[in-house]
Amino acid sequence: MHEMSLAGGVARIIEEQATTHGFSKVLTVRLEIGQLAHVDADALSFCFSAVVKNTVAEGAKLVIERAQGLVWCFGCATQVAIKAWGDACPSCGSFDLKAASGQDMRILDLEVA
Ligand SMILES: [Zn+2]
């Protein structure tokens, strides 16, 4: 389960931000996760609440937004959007797809006190 290490990474970034910007409490963390990222949002929320215990982000609300997944279709020779791996190209039905975007996870913003 790599959600635990992802949650740890987010917690580390928040700690760095807290040190840099001098806030002592995080209320909300907004994350963007690509639809094609292999991340289970529920598992990530669970892990996050565990790893931020005794940090500035303890009790913070995790808001997860899913970004559209884009792939390159070799059939159409263009970028198309799919919802999940295993989906065919919506235009030509090809499975000959290569990831273009939507695999990443990033912190959008933090609401701090
Ligand atoms: Zn296609």
Boltz pocket constraint, residues with backbone or C-beta under 6 A from the ligand:
constraints:
  - pocket:
      binder: B
      contacts: [[A, 73], [A, 74], [A, 75], [A, 76], [A, 77], [A, 80], [A, 89], [A, 90], [A, 91], [A, 92], [A, 93], [A, 94]]
      max_distance: 6.0
